[in-house]
Every structure is written in structure tokens, then in C-alpha cells.
């Protein structure tokens, strides 16, 4: 992560914290981080771990896409394929049910990235 990227991530986190009316102390306590460590994250002195970034996103109600990229990323799911599989389920085809379960698992995996 470049210094510029870290500065952008930190500024998004700080802006959201302030807009919600939280202090750094309140956020660091809720995250289980020391105040000094959280301050370093907000001031782009230290990069947050992935776990910390996920916890910050949940606490502040921001997606990881927004925190990291500054915008929501478009998911290019193949909804046509999903719709076709669902329609085929009317015929109780066990292979199609298996395909649907696999497809849904892939969607869930993509959403966690």
C-alpha cells in the first residue's frame, strides 16, 4: 500500500468517525485497540491489518470497497445464469440444485473479499 493510498483510507475512516460523532477514544475502545494504535491508523502512520479494517468497516457502517477504493465496486454477477438455474429447479433436477448451491457459495465468497 502506498503512502497516498494509506492517506486516502485514513481520511475516509476519520471523516466517517467524525460524521457519526465518535471520538478516537470511543472507536479504539469499541475495536479493542489501544488509543495510540488507532490514532496511528487515522493519521496514516500505521497500516491497519485486514482484520482491523474489517472491524472498522463494520463499526462505521462502511463497505471495504468504499474504505479502500473510495467508491462502491460493481459486482458483475451472472444473474442470467442464476435465473436460468432457478427456473430449471421447477423440474427438481438434482444437478441444477447442486449447481445453484455452488454458484451461491461463489457469490458469498466474492462478497467477503
N, C-alpha and C positions, 0 to 999 in steps of 0.2 A: 504494500500500500504506500503510495507516495505521500509526501507531506501535504500536498494540496488536497488530495482525497481525504486524508485524515482531518484536515481543517474543515472541509465541507461536511463530513459526517458529524464532527463535533458541533458545528454550528447548528445543524438540524436538531440534534439532541438538545442542545442548550435552548434553542428557540422554543421547542415544544414544551420543555420543562417549565420555562418561564410563562408560556401562554396558559399552562394549566395551574399556575400559581404555586408551584412547589419550590422549595429551597434545595440547594445541593445536598444539605444535610438530610432532608427528608427522603430524597431519592436514594442516596447512598445507603441509608438505613433500610429502606424497602428492598433494595437489591442485595443487602448483606455485604456491601463493600465498605472499606474504610473511606472516610470523607476525603482524605488526601488522594486516594486512588481514583475516586470518581471525578474529583477536580482535575486531575491529570487527563482523564478521558475528555472532559468537556473543553479543556484548554489545548487539546491536540498535542499533549506532551507524551501521552501513552496511548497505544492502540488497545481497544477493548478486545478481549477474547471473543470467539464466536458465541460461547455460552452467555457471556455478559451482554453482548449485542442483542441476542435473542431476548434476554430478560428485560433489557431496556426497551426494546420494541413492544413487548407485551405490556409493560408497565405504563408506557407513554401512549399506547394505542396507535403506534406507527408500524407500517409494514417494513420488513427488512429491505425490500426494494426501494422504498422511499428514503430510508436512512442512508443506504449505500449509494444509490443512484440519483436520488433527488426527484424521482418520479416513479409511478407505478409501472411495472413491466407488464406488457400484454402477454397473456398465456395463449399460446396457439394450440389449444386442444382440438382434437379431431372430433367435433361434436356430431358431424355427419355419420362417422363410423359408430359412435356411441348410440346414436338414434337408430341406426340400422340394426345394431345388436339387440337393442331393447325391443324393437318391433319383431325381430325373429324369436324373442323369448315367448311370444304368444303360442309358438308351436312346441314349447318345452324341450328345446334342443339342448342337451347337456353340454355339448361342446361350446355352444354360444354362451351359455351361462358361465362356463369356465373362462371364455374369452372376456366376458364382461367383468368378471371378478379381477382378472389380470389387468385389464385396462383401468379399472378404478384404483387398483393398488398403484399403478404407474402415476395416475393423476395425483394421488395422495403424496407420493414420493416427490413429485415435481413441486408441489406446494410447500414442502418442507425445506426446499433448497433456497 
